[in-house]
Amino acid sequence: MTIGLLLFDRFSNLCLANCIEPLRAANTLLGQRVFEWSILTPDGHPTRSSSGLDILAHGPVGQMRPSDYLFILASYDHEYHDTPATRRLLRKAARRSKVTVGFDAGPWLMASAGLLEQRHATVHRDLLPAFTEAFLNVQTERRRIVRDGAVMTCAGAMSALDLTLDLIARHAGEAVRLDTRRLFLHEEPPLDGTRDLGQTDPLVRRAIDIMADRFERPIALTDLAKLLSCQPRTLDRRFRARLGAPPGQVYRHMRLSAARSMIEDSRRSVTEIALLCGYDSPAALTRAIRRQYGVSPTALRNAARTP
């Protein structure tokens, strides 16, 4: 997946990091560059974040190649950036991308360029009142992430992490999203960018906590449901709604993810790791690792130690 990141001066560096770092982590987990990105600016010159960090550009947005996504990152001084020249650049760039995504104050520039006509959208909450008054032809929503066709809008830097994790799930699978989320210790990931699921489901969170404590001797899902005072079908339904996968699949992935971390980051033997992660034998763990990651435990360990 190719992504052009268009940065305007005084953009949020946290927003940029929450876009790029999960993609980088996903590539590392997959062992290949599934996601590729380029840094763009309106004129191709370096740009500076609101925190004073200078960023070099790969080129001007006018020379952007056709991409799967165009990310528009703007924060402070959005009205200063909102010029006829910027509107023309955005319309041209949007035509060269399959999906256009606005972050923070980026939706303001998109709306001014006519990219949000008769669409549902959100923007940073501090700009919501002014945005609603300025763009009467946009259906403004007070939500973290809104998707309307080939356009997505995101309310701020923390929501950018949610949105990026959702893209990883869409294009690389739920397992990679879960691993990436674990690396960033992110606890509230709405999987579907078109709706805000609100706070983490407490039932799902308690179930995951119990699972995490019982890798060595995995708990049966019927027993897990009893501990949570719910029916197994209720647990299944809540997991699918929150994480997009049944509890058994999530549990297996958690154990395999832990096994992979031990393989890559410790000197424990495969036999010991198998026991710690609830597998009957090293052979059973090896088969599961091959199915999940396409390589043997030895290959994973060697790759992790290759500079």
N, C-alpha and C positions, 0 to 999 in steps of 0.2 A: 504494500500500500504506500503510495507516494503522497507526501504532505508538504505543502508550502506554508511556512509560518511567516506571515507579514507583520512586522513589528513597527509600531509608531513610537516616536520619542516619548519617554516617560511612561512606557508600558510597565506593567507589574512583572518583576522578575520571578516572583513566586508563581504567578500564572504560567509563565513560560516553563519554569521547572516542572510544574505539575502536568504540563503537556508532554515534554520531552523525556523526562526521567522514567516514567512508566513505560514508554515505548522502547527506550534503551534497555530497560530491565526485561521486557518481553522478548526482545531480540536475543538477549543473553540466555534466557531460559530456553528458548527454542533452538539456540545454536545456529541461527541464521538470521539474515536481515529481512524479516517480514515487513518491517516498517522502515521507510526511508524518508528523511525530511531535509529541507533546505531552509535556511534563514534568508528572508527577503525584507527589503525596506523599500519605501517609495522611490528612492533615487539610487539605491545600491550602495550608499555610503554607510559607515558605521552608525549605530544608534545607541542611545543611552537609556537605561531603565530609570524608574523613579527613585531607585536607591543609588544611582550613580555608577552602575556597572555598564561598561562599554561592551557592545556586542558587534562583532564583524559580520557583515552580510555576505552570502554567497552570490548575491546579485540583486538587481532591481526587479520589482514585481512585474514590470512591463515585459520582462524576458522570461517569465515563469513558463515552464513547460506544462503541458496538460497533466493534471494531477487528480488523484482521487479526492483529496481534501484540500481546501484552503482555510487556514486558521488565521483569523484577523484579531490581533492582540493590540488593544489600545486601552489606556487607563486615564491618566491625567491629560489635560489640554485637548480633550477630544473635540471641543468646539473650534480650537485653533487649527486642528488637522482637517476639519470639515470644510473643504474647499472644492470648487468645481473640478480642479485637477484630480483631487483624491477621489471624487465620485466617478470620474471617468476611469481611473485606474482600477477601482473596485469592480465596476461593471465589466471591464475587460477581463480581469482576473477571474471573476466568478464564472464567466463563460468558458474558462479553461479548466474548471474544476467540476467534479461530479457533485460534491457537497461543499457548501460554504458554511463556516462556523464562526460566530462572533463571540469573543470573550470580553467580560468586564464592560468597558465602554465601547467595545467593537460593534455591538449591535446598533449603537447610535449612528456610526458611520455607514453601516449597511443600510439602515432605514433611510438615511439622507440620500444614499445612492440609488434608492428605489428597489433594493433587493428584498425588502420585507413587505412589499405591497400586498395587502389583504391576507397577510399571514399572521399566525400566532408567534409571539416572541417574548423574550425577557431581556433584562439588562441589569447592571449593578443596581442594587436596591436604592442607593443614594440618588440615582438618576431616574428612578421610576416615575415620580410625579412629572418632572419636566419632559421626559420621554413620551409619556402618555399625552401630554398637551401638544407636543411638537409634531407627533406623527399620528394623526387621527385615523389614518388608513391602516394602522397596525393594531392587531388585537393583543394588547399588552397583558401579560400574566405575571403575577408575583410568584414565580417559581424558580428553582435553581437551574433547571435545564428544560428547554422546550425544543422539540423537533417538529417541523412542519415541512413535509416533503424533502426537498434537497437543501433545506436550510436548517441550521441548528443555532441556538443562542444559549449563552451560558452566563449566569449572574455574577460570577466572580472567581477568584483564584482557587478557593477550596472546591467549588463546583467543577472546576476544570479537571481536577483529579478524578471525580466521579465520571465525567464525560469521557475522559481518556480510557479509564478502566472499561467503560461500556464498549468503546471502539475495539479494545483488545479482545473482549469477549466475542464481539461480532465477527472479527476477522481471524482470530487465532484460537478461539475456543474458551469455554468457561474455566477449564483447568488452568490455563495460562493466566487468566484474570485473577483467579484465586491465589496463585503463586505470587503474582505481582502485587496484589493487595497485601499479602503477608509481608513482603519485603518493606512496604511502606507503613505497616502497622495501621492500615486504614480500616476503620470499624463500621462505617456506614455507607456501603456502596450501592446506590440504586443502579440496577443492571439495565434498566430500560430508560434511555434518555428522554423518552416522550412523556414520562410521568414522574412525579415526586412521591416516592414511597414513604417519606417521612422518617421517623425514628426506626432504628433497627428493631425487628420483631423480637420481643423479649423471650418468647418460646424458642425461637431459632438460636438466639444467642446462648441461652442456657444449655440447649442441646449440644452446641458446638463446644462449650466449655467442658461438658461431661465427656464428649468424644476425645477432646484434647488430653484429658487426664487418663484415658484408658486406651492407649495405643498398644501396650504390651499384651493386654488381655481385652480385646475388643468386646464391647457390650452389644448384645443382640438388640435389634431395633425395637422389638416388642418390649424388652426390658427397659430400654431407654424411654419409650413412651410411658411406661408405668411410673418411672421415676419423675417424669414431667407431668403426671396426672392428666394425660390426654390419650386419645385414640391414635393408633399407628397411622390411620388414614389422615387424621388432622395434622400430624407431624409431617407426613409426606406432602400434603397440600401446602402447608406453610413454607416448607423448604423450596418447593417448586416456585412459589410466588415470590419468595425473597431472593433465592440464589439461582433459580433457573435449573435446578437439578434435584433429584430425590435424595433423602438423607444418606442412603447407602452409598451412592456415588460420591457424595461430598466426604463421607467418612473414609472411604478408600483413598480418595485423593489426598486428604490430610495426612494419612499414614504414609503414603508414597512420597509426598512432599517432604515429610520429616526424614524419611529414609534417604532421599536424595541429598538433603542438607548434610546429614551425617556422612554420607559417602564422599561428598565433595570437600567438607570442612573438618573432618576428623580422621584419625588413624584407626578407628574401630574396624574390625573385620566384618565382612558381609554376614557371617554367621551371627555375630553379636547384634548387628543392626537389624537383621531379620527378626530376632527374638524381641528386641526393643519395640519393633513396629508391628508386632502381632502376626508374623508369618511363621508357618510351621517349620520351614527349612530355608536355607540359603537359595536352593533351587526355586522355591516358590516366589521368593522376593525377586530373584533374577528374572523370572518369567514376567512378573508384574512390571518391573522396571522396563523391560524390553517393550511390552505392550504400550506402556504409557509414554516413554521417551524415545523409543526406537533404537536404543543402544544398551550395552551391558553395564552393570555397575563399575566394572574395571574401566571401561571407556569414559564413563562420567568422571571418575576420579582422575584419570590421566588428563582429560581435557581441562579440569579445574586447576590442575597444577602446571599446565603449559603456559608459559609467559606470553 
